[in-house]
Amino acid sequence: METQEELAYLEQKLPRLRARLSCLQQLYRDLQQKTREDFDEEDKVGDRMNNTSDEEQ
């Protein structure tokens, strides 16, 4: 009987857990995108700095 109660409890929690997982997955994707954009921006700034220092020589 205890196992059935535990199973019912877990089944009750599943929709909320799935919603939280979905939210966390979206946040993770957003973070990956932002990190990629930040690295791309750093590369562009680095390239401009290299080009400027090359021109000065």
MMTF fields as JSON, N, C-alpha, C and O atoms, coordinates in Angstrom:
{
  "mmtfVersion": "1.0.0",
  "mmtfProducer": "UNKNOWN",
  "numBonds": 227,
  "numAtoms": 228,
  "numGroups": 57,
  "numChains": 1,
  "numModels": 1,
  "chainsPerModel": [1],
  "groupsPerChain": [57],
  "chainIdList": ["A"],
  "bondAtomList": [4, 2, 8, 6, 12, 10, 16, 14, 20, 18, 24, 22, 28, 26, 32, 30, 36, 34, 40, 38, 44, 42, 48, 46, 52, 50, 56, 54, 60, 58, 64, 62, 68, 66, 72, 70, 76, 74, 80, 78, 84, 82, 88, 86, 92, 90, 96, 94, 100, 98, 104, 102, 108, 106, 112, 110, 116, 114, 120, 118, 124, 122, 128, 126, 132, 130, 136, 134, 140, 138, 144, 142, 148, 146, 152, 150, 156, 154, 160, 158, 164, 162, 168, 166, 172, 170, 176, 174, 180, 178, 184, 182, 188, 186, 192, 190, 196, 194, 200, 198, 204, 202, 208, 206, 212, 210, 216, 214, 220, 218, 224, 222],
  "bondOrderList": [1, 1, 1, 1, 1, 1, 1, 1, 1, 1, 1, 1, 1, 1, 1, 1, 1, 1, 1, 1, 1, 1, 1, 1, 1, 1, 1, 1, 1, 1, 1, 1, 1, 1, 1, 1, 1, 1, 1, 1, 1, 1, 1, 1, 1, 1, 1, 1, 1, 1, 1, 1, 1, 1, 1, 1],
  "groupList": [{"groupName": "MET", "atomNameList": ["N", "CA", "C", "O"], "elementList": ["N", "C", "C", "O"], "formalChargeList": [0, 0, 0, 0], "bondAtomList": [1, 0, 2, 1, 3, 2], "bondOrderList": [1, 1, 2], "singleLetterCode": "M", "chemCompType": "L-PEPTIDE LINKING"}, {"groupName": "GLU", "atomNameList": ["N", "CA", "C", "O"], "elementList": ["N", "C", "C", "O"], "formalChargeList": [0, 0, 0, 0], "bondAtomList": [1, 0, 2, 1, 3, 2], "bondOrderList": [1, 1, 2], "singleLetterCode": "E", "chemCompType": "L-PEPTIDE LINKING"}, {"groupName": "THR", "atomNameList": ["N", "CA", "C", "O"], "elementList": ["N", "C", "C", "O"], "formalChargeList": [0, 0, 0, 0], "bondAtomList": [1, 0, 2, 1, 3, 2], "bondOrderList": [1, 1, 2], "singleLetterCode": "T", "chemCompType": "L-PEPTIDE LINKING"}, {"groupName": "GLN", "atomNameList": ["N", "CA", "C", "O"], "elementList": ["N", "C", "C", "O"], "formalChargeList": [0, 0, 0, 0], "bondAtomList": [1, 0, 2, 1, 3, 2], "bondOrderList": [1, 1, 2], "singleLetterCode": "Q", "chemCompType": "L-PEPTIDE LINKING"}, {"groupName": "LEU", "atomNameList": ["N", "CA", "C", "O"], "elementList": ["N", "C", "C", "O"], "formalChargeList": [0, 0, 0, 0], "bondAtomList": [1, 0, 2, 1, 3, 2], "bondOrderList": [1, 1, 2], "singleLetterCode": "L", "chemCompType": "L-PEPTIDE LINKING"}, {"groupName": "ALA", "atomNameList": ["N", "CA", "C", "O"], "elementList": ["N", "C", "C", "O"], "formalChargeList": [0, 0, 0, 0], "bondAtomList": [1, 0, 2, 1, 3, 2], "bondOrderList": [1, 1, 2], "singleLetterCode": "A", "chemCompType": "L-PEPTIDE LINKING"}, {"groupName": "TYR", "atomNameList": ["N", "CA", "C", "O"], "elementList": ["N", "C", "C", "O"], "formalChargeList": [0, 0, 0, 0], "bondAtomList": [1, 0, 2, 1, 3, 2], "bondOrderList": [1, 1, 2], "singleLetterCode": "Y", "chemCompType": "L-PEPTIDE LINKING"}, {"groupName": "LYS", "atomNameList": ["N", "CA", "C", "O"], "elementList": ["N", "C", "C", "O"], "formalChargeList": [0, 0, 0, 0], "bondAtomList": [1, 0, 2, 1, 3, 2], "bondOrderList": [1, 1, 2], "singleLetterCode": "K", "chemCompType": "L-PEPTIDE LINKING"}, {"groupName": "PRO", "atomNameList": ["N", "CA", "C", "O"], "elementList": ["N", "C", "C", "O"], "formalChargeList": [0, 0, 0, 0], "bondAtomList": [1, 0, 2, 1, 3, 2], "bondOrderList": [1, 1, 2], "singleLetterCode": "P", "chemCompType": "L-PEPTIDE LINKING"}, {"groupName": "ARG", "atomNameList": ["N", "CA", "C", "O"], "elementList": ["N", "C", "C", "O"], "formalChargeList": [0, 0, 0, 0], "bondAtomList": [1, 0, 2, 1, 3, 2], "bondOrderList": [1, 1, 2], "singleLetterCode": "R", "chemCompType": "L-PEPTIDE LINKING"}, {"groupName": "SER", "atomNameList": ["N", "CA", "C", "O"], "elementList": ["N", "C", "C", "O"], "formalChargeList": [0, 0, 0, 0], "bondAtomList": [1, 0, 2, 1, 3, 2], "bondOrderList": [1, 1, 2], "singleLetterCode": "S", "chemCompType": "L-PEPTIDE LINKING"}, {"groupName": "CYS", "atomNameList": ["N", "CA", "C", "O"], "elementList": ["N", "C", "C", "O"], "formalChargeList": [0, 0, 0, 0], "bondAtomList": [1, 0, 2, 1, 3, 2], "bondOrderList": [1, 1, 2], "singleLetterCode": "C", "chemCompType": "L-PEPTIDE LINKING"}, {"groupName": "ASP", "atomNameList": ["N", "CA", "C", "O"], "elementList": ["N", "C", "C", "O"], "formalChargeList": [0, 0, 0, 0], "bondAtomList": [1, 0, 2, 1, 3, 2], "bondOrderList": [1, 1, 2], "singleLetterCode": "D", "chemCompType": "L-PEPTIDE LINKING"}, {"groupName": "PHE", "atomNameList": ["N", "CA", "C", "O"], "elementList": ["N", "C", "C", "O"], "formalChargeList": [0, 0, 0, 0], "bondAtomList": [1, 0, 2, 1, 3, 2], "bondOrderList": [1, 1, 2], "singleLetterCode": "F", "chemCompType": "L-PEPTIDE LINKING"}, {"groupName": "VAL", "atomNameList": ["N", "CA", "C", "O"], "elementList": ["N", "C", "C", "O"], "formalChargeList": [0, 0, 0, 0], "bondAtomList": [1, 0, 2, 1, 3, 2], "bondOrderList": [1, 1, 2], "singleLetterCode": "V", "chemCompType": "L-PEPTIDE LINKING"}, {"groupName": "GLY", "atomNameList": ["N", "CA", "C", "O"], "elementList": ["N", "C", "C", "O"], "formalChargeList": [0, 0, 0, 0], "bondAtomList": [1, 0, 2, 1, 3, 2], "bondOrderList": [1, 1, 2], "singleLetterCode": "G", "chemCompType": "PEPTIDE LINKING"}, {"groupName": "ASN", "atomNameList": ["N", "CA", "C", "O"], "elementList": ["N", "C", "C", "O"], "formalChargeList": [0, 0, 0, 0], "bondAtomList": [1, 0, 2, 1, 3, 2], "bondOrderList": [1, 1, 2], "singleLetterCode": "N", "chemCompType": "L-PEPTIDE LINKING"}],
  "groupTypeList": [0, 1, 2, 3, 1, 1, 4, 5, 6, 4, 1, 3, 7, 4, 8, 9, 4, 9, 5, 9, 4, 10, 11, 4, 3, 3, 4, 6, 9, 12, 4, 3, 3, 7, 2, 9, 1, 12, 13, 12, 1, 1, 12, 7, 14, 15, 12, 9, 0, 16, 16, 2, 10, 12, 1, 1, 3],
  "groupIdList": [1, 2, 3, 4, 5, 6, 7, 8, 9, 10, 11, 12, 13, 14, 15, 16, 17, 18, 19, 20, 21, 22, 23, 24, 25, 26, 27, 28, 29, 30, 31, 32, 33, 34, 35, 36, 37, 38, 39, 40, 41, 42, 43, 44, 45, 46, 47, 48, 49, 50, 51, 52, 53, 54, 55, 56, 57],
  "secStructList": [7, 2, 2, 2, 2, 2, 2, 2, 2, 2, 2, 2, 2, 2, 2, 2, 2, 2, 2, 2, 2, 2, 2, 2, 2, 2, 2, 2, 2, 2, 2, 2, 2, 2, 2, 2, 2, 2, 2, 2, 2, 2, 2, 2, 2, 2, 2, 2, 2, 2, 2, 2, 2, 2, 2, 2, 7],
  "xCoordList": [0.831, 0.0, 0.866, 0.546, 1.931, 2.799, 3.385, 3.49, 3.757, 4.327, 3.31, 3.673, 2.057, 1.023, 0.832, 0.617, 0.908, 0.779, 1.961, 1.796, 3.141, 4.328, 4.225, 4.561, 3.759, 3.585, 2.558, 2.78, 1.474, 0.453, 1.023, 0.743, 1.813, 2.44, 3.369, 3.342, 4.191, 5.124, 4.393, 4.781, 3.348, 2.565, 1.927, 1.746, 1.593, 1.003, 2.054, 1.728, 3.309, 4.381, 4.937, 5.565, 4.715, 5.314, 5.025, 5.965, 3.788, 3.554, 4.364, 4.902, 4.445, 5.207, 6.697, 7.376, 7.206, 8.613, 8.936, 9.989, 8.026, 8.24, 8.266, 9.076, 7.385, 7.351, 8.648, 9.192, 9.136, 10.404, 11.559, 12.428, 11.57, 12.622, 12.596, 13.644, 11.427, 11.294, 11.824, 12.522, 11.488, 11.949, 13.477, 14.12, 14.041, 15.497, 16.185, 17.243, 15.591, 16.17, 16.172, 17.133, 15.099, 15.029, 16.074, 16.741, 16.223, 17.25, 18.636, 19.473, 18.885, 20.175, 20.432, 21.533, 19.412, 19.564, 19.839, 20.687, 19.122, 19.338, 20.764, 21.404, 21.253, 22.605, 23.634, 24.612, 23.418, 24.34, 24.37, 25.438, 23.215, 23.119, 23.843, 24.615, 23.599, 24.221, 25.736, 26.48, 26.191, 27.628, 28.252, 29.319, 27.591, 28.092, 28.186, 29.173, 27.151, 27.152, 28.282, 28.944, 28.51, 29.59, 30.95, 31.797, 31.165, 32.426, 32.607, 33.705, 31.533, 31.612, 31.988, 32.813, 31.384, 31.68, 33.127, 33.797, 33.626, 35.028, 35.966, 36.995, 35.621, 36.455, 36.517, 37.584, 35.381, 35.349, 36.197, 36.946, 36.085, 36.871, 38.356, 39.186, 38.681, 40.078, 40.627, 41.768, 39.835, 40.272, 40.515, 41.496, 39.631, 39.811, 41.071, 41.799, 41.33, 42.531, 43.782, 44.769, 43.75, 44.896, 45.128, 46.269, 44.053, 44.179, 44.75, 45.571, 44.345, 44.834, 46.318, 47.087, 46.731, 48.132, 48.989, 50.143, 48.465, 49.19, 49.421, 50.493, 48.421, 48.52, 49.527, 50.179, 49.67, 50.595, 52.041, 52.931, 52.288, 53.678, 54.132, 55.27],
  "yCoordList": [-1.214, 0.0, 1.266, 2.243, 1.24, 2.412, 2.763, 3.94, 1.773, 2.0, 2.661, 3.539, 2.259, 2.88, 4.343, 5.186, 4.644, 6.031, 6.86, 8.001, 6.279, 6.986, 7.236, 8.316, 6.227, 6.364, 7.455, 8.265, 7.48, 8.51, 9.9, 10.855, 10.002, 11.281, 11.748, 12.912, 10.822, 11.172, 11.554, 12.506, 10.83, 11.159, 12.537, 13.243, 12.904, 14.227, 15.317, 16.419, 15.009, 15.993, 16.123, 17.131, 15.133, 15.112, 16.353, 16.902, 16.821, 18.004, 19.229, 19.96, 19.444, 20.583, 20.403, 21.356, 19.184, 18.919, 19.084, 19.612, 18.629, 18.795, 20.279, 20.703, 21.058, 22.495, 23.162, 24.009, 22.782, 23.339, 22.942, 23.76, 21.678, 21.207, 21.992, 22.406, 22.194, 22.942, 24.369, 24.888, 24.978, 26.336, 26.376, 27.269, 25.428, 25.372, 25.107, 25.672, 24.253, 23.997, 25.26, 25.523, 26.041, 27.292, 28.278, 28.933, 28.387, 29.269, 28.847, 29.692, 27.536, 27.022, 27.374, 27.788, 27.207, 27.562, 29.059, 29.46, 29.878, 31.321, 31.675, 32.531, 31.013, 31.265, 30.859, 31.573, 29.718, 29.285, 30.298, 30.631, 30.777, 31.76, 33.037, 33.584, 33.515, 34.748, 34.583, 35.487, 33.429, 33.178, 33.184, 33.764, 32.537, 32.528, 33.954, 34.318, 34.759, 36.149, 36.931, 37.731, 36.709, 37.404, 37.036, 37.908, 35.741, 35.318, 35.914, 36.34, 35.943, 36.533, 38.01, 38.499, 38.711, 40.128, 40.317, 41.226, 39.48, 39.571, 39.33, 39.995, 38.381, 38.114, 39.337, 39.677, 40.0, 41.186, 42.299, 42.962, 42.511, 43.554, 43.211, 44.079, 41.938, 41.509, 41.709, 42.144, 41.399, 41.598, 43.077, 43.426, 43.949, 45.384, 45.877, 46.709, 45.364, 45.773, 45.289, 46.021, 44.065, 43.547, 44.359, 44.659, 44.709, 45.498, 46.871, 47.375, 47.48, 48.801, 48.731, 49.594, 47.714, 47.607, 47.273, 47.697, 46.536, 46.234, 47.51, 47.706, 48.362, 49.61, 50.556, 51.32, 50.52, 51.415, 51.034, 51.881, 49.763, 49.303, 49.662, 49.366],
  "zCoordList": [0.0, 0.0, 0.0, -0.677, 0.74, 0.832, -0.54, -0.883, -1.305, -2.631, -3.558, -4.341, -3.482, -4.305, -3.926, -4.797, -2.661, -2.214, -2.702, -3.135, -2.628, -3.119, -4.621, -5.107, -5.344, -6.787, -7.109, -8.009, -6.403, -6.619, -6.332, -7.057, -5.284, -4.93, -6.051, -6.451, -6.551, -7.625, -8.896, -9.575, -9.222, -10.418, -10.293, -11.286, -9.085, -8.843, -9.06, -9.501, -8.751, -8.864, -10.284, -10.61, -11.116, -12.449, -13.3, -13.874, -13.411, -14.259, -13.808, -14.64, -12.516, -11.999, -12.291, -12.673, -12.112, -12.381, -13.861, -14.22, -14.714, -16.159, -16.532, -17.357, -15.926, -16.207, -15.757, -16.465, -14.593, -14.106, -15.004, -15.306, -15.435, -16.325, -17.63, -18.127, -18.179, -19.414, -19.251, -20.122, -18.147, -17.861, -17.743, -18.294, -17.037, -16.884, -18.22, -18.497, -19.047, -20.365, -21.219, -21.942, -21.135, -21.891, -21.391, -22.191, -20.081, -19.523, -19.972, -20.287, -20.005, -20.444, -21.914, -22.275, -22.754, -24.173, -24.324, -25.121, -23.561, -23.615, -23.195, -23.806, -22.152, -21.673, -22.719, -22.941, -23.359, -24.412, -25.554, -26.067, -25.943, -27.025, -26.634, -27.423, -25.42, -24.952, -24.88, -25.26, -24.393, -24.293, -25.679, -25.877, -26.645, -28.02, -28.564, -29.203, -28.306, -28.783, -28.127, -28.787, -26.833, -26.131, -26.714, -26.91, -26.994, -27.574, -28.967, -29.326, -29.747, -31.08, -30.985, -31.757, -30.04, -29.86, -29.429, -29.921, -28.522, -28.082, -29.249, -29.365, -30.12, -31.291, -32.196, -32.707, -32.397, -33.253, -32.655, -33.373, -31.339, -30.673, -30.773, -31.047, -30.55, -30.65, -32.046, -32.204, -33.062, -34.444, -34.728, -35.385, -34.24, -34.457, -33.762, -34.304, -32.555, -31.827, -32.554, -32.642, -33.075, -33.823, -35.093, -35.444, -35.774, -36.993, -36.691, -37.459, -35.61, -35.22, -34.89, -35.315, -34.137, -33.749, -34.972, -35.035, -35.932, -37.164, -37.974, -38.548, -38.013, -38.772, -38.144, -38.856, -36.818, -36.13, -36.381, -36.292, -36.694, -36.895, -38.239, -38.605]
}
